[in-house]
C-alpha cells in the first residue's frame, strides 16, 4: 500500500510537474468526486506534459476523501492531488 498520513489517508501525488485535469475532456464529467469509490486501477485524473497526457490511477482501494488541486492548474512533482480513505 502507498504511504498513509496521520489521519489514515493515502495521498495521490503528481508524478511530474504538469497541468492537472479532473476531466477526460471539457464536456465530460470529472473522473472522480469526493465520496467516489475507487479501486487500485481507477483513473482519477490526467496530467499533461508538453501536450502528452498521462492517466493517474488511484493505486489503492477506498473512497476519495479530498480533492486538493484545481483543474487546469500547474502542479509540481510531489504535489498531493487527492486523499483516499482506504477500505
C-alpha positions as YAML, in Angstrom:
chain: A
units: angstrom
residues:
- id: 1
  name: UNK
  ca: [0.00, 0.00, 0.00]
- id: 2
  name: UNK
  ca: [1.10, 3.60, -0.53]
- id: 3
  name: UNK
  ca: [2.13, 5.86, 2.33]
- id: 4
  name: UNK
  ca: [-0.57, 6.77, 4.85]
- id: 5
  name: UNK
  ca: [-0.74, 10.18, 6.57]
- id: 6
  name: UNK
  ca: [-1.57, 10.86, 10.24]
- id: 7
  name: UNK
  ca: [-5.32, 10.85, 9.50]
- id: 8
  name: UNK
  ca: [-5.16, 7.40, 7.89]
- id: 9
  name: UNK
  ca: [-5.50, 8.82, 4.37]
- id: 10
  name: UNK
  ca: [-3.41, 7.78, 1.36]
- id: 11
  name: UNK
  ca: [-2.16, 10.70, -0.78]
- id: 12
  name: UNK
  ca: [-2.15, 10.53, -4.57]
- id: 13
  name: UNK
  ca: [0.67, 12.77, -5.77]
- id: 14
  name: UNK
  ca: [1.67, 14.31, -9.09]
- id: 15
  name: UNK
  ca: [4.39, 12.14, -10.61]
- id: 16
  name: UNK
  ca: [5.81, 15.01, -12.68]
- id: 17
  name: UNK
  ca: [5.48, 18.78, -12.95]
- id: 18
  name: UNK
  ca: [2.48, 19.11, -15.27]
- id: 19
  name: UNK
  ca: [-1.03, 20.51, -15.77]
- id: 20
  name: UNK
  ca: [-3.68, 18.68, -13.71]
- id: 21
  name: UNK
  ca: [-7.06, 17.80, -15.27]
- id: 22
  name: UNK
  ca: [-10.01, 16.26, -13.40]
- id: 23
  name: UNK
  ca: [-11.97, 15.51, -16.61]
- id: 24
  name: UNK
  ca: [-11.10, 13.47, -19.71]
- id: 25
  name: UNK
  ca: [-12.38, 16.42, -21.82]
- id: 26
  name: UNK
  ca: [-14.12, 19.75, -21.09]
- id: 27
  name: UNK
  ca: [-17.57, 18.36, -21.96]
- id: 28
  name: UNK
  ca: [-17.30, 15.22, -19.81]
- id: 29
  name: UNK
  ca: [-17.81, 14.77, -16.05]
- id: 30
  name: UNK
  ca: [-14.81, 14.51, -13.68]
- id: 31
  name: UNK
  ca: [-13.16, 11.10, -13.28]
- id: 32
  name: UNK
  ca: [-13.97, 11.14, -9.54]
- id: 33
  name: UNK
  ca: [-15.67, 13.34, -6.92]
- id: 34
  name: UNK
  ca: [-15.38, 13.48, -3.15]
- id: 35
  name: UNK
  ca: [-17.00, 10.26, -1.91]
- id: 36
  name: UNK
  ca: [-16.32, 8.31, -5.12]
- id: 37
  name: UNK
  ca: [-15.32, 4.69, -4.59]
- id: 38
  name: UNK
  ca: [-12.01, 3.83, -6.27]
- id: 39
  name: UNK
  ca: [-10.07, 0.65, -6.95]
- id: 40
  name: UNK
  ca: [-6.30, 0.48, -7.48]
- id: 41
  name: UNK
  ca: [-6.69, 0.82, -11.27]
- id: 42
  name: UNK
  ca: [-9.35, 3.59, -11.23]
- id: 43
  name: UNK
  ca: [-8.21, 6.61, -13.27]
- id: 44
  name: UNK
  ca: [-8.57, 9.69, -11.05]
- id: 45
  name: UNK
  ca: [-7.07, 12.41, -13.27]
- id: 46
  name: UNK
  ca: [-4.85, 13.29, -16.21]
- id: 47
  name: UNK
  ca: [-1.51, 15.07, -16.10]
- id: 48
  name: UNK
  ca: [-0.43, 16.93, -19.24]
- id: 49
  name: UNK
  ca: [3.24, 17.31, -20.08]
- id: 50
  name: UNK
  ca: [4.03, 19.06, -23.37]
- id: 51
  name: UNK
  ca: [0.70, 18.02, -24.99]
- id: 52
  name: UNK
  ca: [1.09, 14.41, -23.83]
- id: 53
  name: UNK
  ca: [-1.46, 13.12, -21.32]
- id: 54
  name: UNK
  ca: [-0.67, 10.65, -18.55]
- id: 55
  name: UNK
  ca: [-3.50, 8.85, -16.73]
- id: 56
  name: UNK
  ca: [-3.05, 8.66, -12.96]
- id: 57
  name: UNK
  ca: [-4.57, 5.70, -11.12]
- id: 58
  name: UNK
  ca: [-5.70, 5.68, -7.50]
- id: 59
  name: UNK
  ca: [-3.20, 2.96, -6.58]
- id: 60
  name: UNK
  ca: [-5.34, 1.99, -3.58]
- id: 61
  name: UNK
  ca: [-8.89, 0.77, -2.96]
- id: 62
  name: UNK
  ca: [-11.11, 3.13, -0.98]
- id: 63
  name: UNK
  ca: [-13.07, 6.40, -1.19]
- id: 64
  name: UNK
  ca: [-11.99, 9.86, -2.30]
- id: 65
  name: UNK
  ca: [-11.85, 11.95, 0.89]
- id: 66
  name: UNK
  ca: [-10.43, 15.22, -0.50]
- id: 67
  name: UNK
  ca: [-9.53, 16.77, -3.85]
- id: 68
  name: UNK
  ca: [-6.70, 19.23, -3.32]
- id: 69
  name: UNK
  ca: [-5.89, 20.55, -6.81]
- id: 70
  name: UNK
  ca: [-7.91, 22.67, -9.24]
- id: 71
  name: UNK
  ca: [-8.42, 21.51, -12.81]
- id: 72
  name: UNK
  ca: [-6.11, 23.18, -15.36]
- id: 73
  name: UNK
  ca: [-3.70, 24.11, -12.54]
- id: 74
  name: UNK
  ca: [0.05, 23.66, -12.90]
- id: 75
  name: UNK
  ca: [1.21, 21.19, -10.24]
- id: 76
  name: UNK
  ca: [4.76, 20.31, -9.29]
- id: 77
  name: UNK
  ca: [6.11, 16.79, -8.92]
- id: 78
  name: UNK
  ca: [5.13, 15.52, -5.46]
- id: 79
  name: UNK
  ca: [2.08, 17.80, -5.07]
- id: 80
  name: UNK
  ca: [-0.73, 15.96, -3.28]
- id: 81
  name: UNK
  ca: [-3.74, 15.89, -5.63]
- id: 82
  name: UNK
  ca: [-6.17, 13.61, -3.77]
- id: 83
  name: UNK
  ca: [-6.51, 11.96, -0.37]
- id: 84
  name: UNK
  ca: [-8.05, 8.48, -0.33]
- id: 85
  name: UNK
  ca: [-9.56, 6.75, 2.70]
- id: 86
  name: UNK
  ca: [-8.51, 3.11, 2.21]
- id: 87
  name: UNK
  ca: [-11.17, 0.39, 2.62]
...
